[in-house]
Amino acid sequence: MSGLTWDESMATGDPLVDQQHQNIHELVDYVEAMRDRPELLMQVLDRLMEHVDCHFTTEETLMEKTGYTGEEEAEHIAEHRKLTQDARDAVLKFRTGELTRMEPVVEFLRTWLADHVHNRDKKFIDYVRARGGMAVVPEPWAAKPLEVGEWVA
């Protein structure tokens, strides 16, 4: 697989947030690997969107619990909303045949993730850790495992 992948330099220090970042990167790898298997690609894209939603809910719940407010919070959440909309648009374009290659989407996601983790998440998690907080999986995902891999043959 090509492009930027998750590595320890992207670790924020929060075990759950870091695991979620790793899962998202792994799913982006699967998107890239499934480019010649459209029947599986849609499953991977759906799972990726599910993980991204869970991750953003995890972070935003943690923001609320730790009092992370103001301009930094607003910008962070705005980035979440923009990526979610852009990703949904890409999935819709792929489903309708308007988008036939996932490589530009994969490259965009890798770049966005690295930038967001380094410029937003690390700063946010530093704030959380200074207050003794840590992330927990939000409902309704709390009872649902977040493992990836075994469902893609």
N, C-alpha and C positions, 0 to 999 in steps of 0.2 A: 504494500500500500504506500502511496506517496503522500506528500504534504506534511503538515504539522500534526504531530500526535501528542497526546498527553505525556508529560514527564514530570519528574519531581520538582522542577523549577516552577511548575504551575500549582503546586500544593499551597493551600491557604492556611492549613493548620487545623481545620475543622474536619474530623474524620468523615462525617456524612457528606458534607459539601464536596470534599475531595473525591469520595467514592462516586457521587453523582456525576461529577465532571468526567471521571474515568469512564463511567458507563456511557455517557453521551459521546465521548470520543470513540469508544468501541462501536457504538451504533453508527457513527459517521463512517467508520472503517467498513462496516457491513454495507452501508449505502453504496460506497465505492465498489465493494466486491460484488454486489448484486446487479451491477449495471447491465449484465447480459442475461439476467434472470428476472424479467419484469414481474412474474407471478410472485416472487419472493420480495422483490424491491418494495412493493406496496406494503407488505407486512412490516418490513424494516422501517419504512417511513412512518407508518402509524405508531410503531413502538417508540421511535425517536421522538415524535411529537408528545407522546404520553410521558416520556422521561423528562423532556424539556419542561412540560407543564408542571410535573411534580417538583422538579428542581427549583423552578421559579417560585412556586408556592412555598417550598421549604425556606428559601431566602426571604421572601416577603413576610412570612409569618415570623421569622427570626427578627426582621427589622422592627416589626410591631412590638414584639416581646421585649426587645432591648432598647426601645426608644430611639431608634435610628431614624431621624426625621430631618426635614429641611431640604435644601437644594440637592445634596448628594443622594438622598433617598429618592427624590422625584426623578432625577436623571437616571438613576439605576433602574427604577421601575419602568421608565420610558424606554430604556434600552431593551428590557425584557419584552415589553409590548410590541416594539418594532420588530424584534427578531421573530416573535411568535407570528405576527402578521406576515412577514416576509416568507417565513417557512411554510405557513399555510398556503400562501399564494403559489409558492413553488410546487407544493404537493398537488394543488388543484390543477396547475398548468401541466404537470406530468400526467395526472389522471385523464385529462382531456386531450392529451397528445400535442398540446401547444409547446411543451418542453419535452425534448426527446433524449437529452443527455443530462446526467446528474453531475458530471465533473465540475461545472461552474458552481453549482450549489454546494458541493462538497468543499471546494476551495474557499468559498465565501464563509461557510460554517466554521471551518478550521481557523481561518483568520479572525473571525468575529469572536470565537470562543477564547482564543489566546489573548486577544486585546481586552475582552471583557474581564477575564480572570485577572490579568495583570493590572488593569487600570480601575476596576470596580470591586471585584470580589475580594481581593487580598486586603484592600483598605477597609472594606466592610467587615470582614472576619477579624481583622485586627481590633476594630471597635468592639465587636461582640466578645472576643476573648478578654479584652481589658475589663469587661464587665462580668466575667465569669460565665458567659453564656455559651451554648453550643446548639447546633441544629438537631432537630428531631424530624422524622418523617411525618408529614402532615396526613390527616385523614383526607380522602378515603384510601390513600396509598399505604397507610401504616400497616395494614394487615396483608399487603400484597408484596411479594418479593420483587426486588428490582434487578435480579440477575438477568444477564443477557447471554446469548450464545447457544444455549442448548436447543432453542427452538428454530435455529437456522441450520439446515443441513448443508 
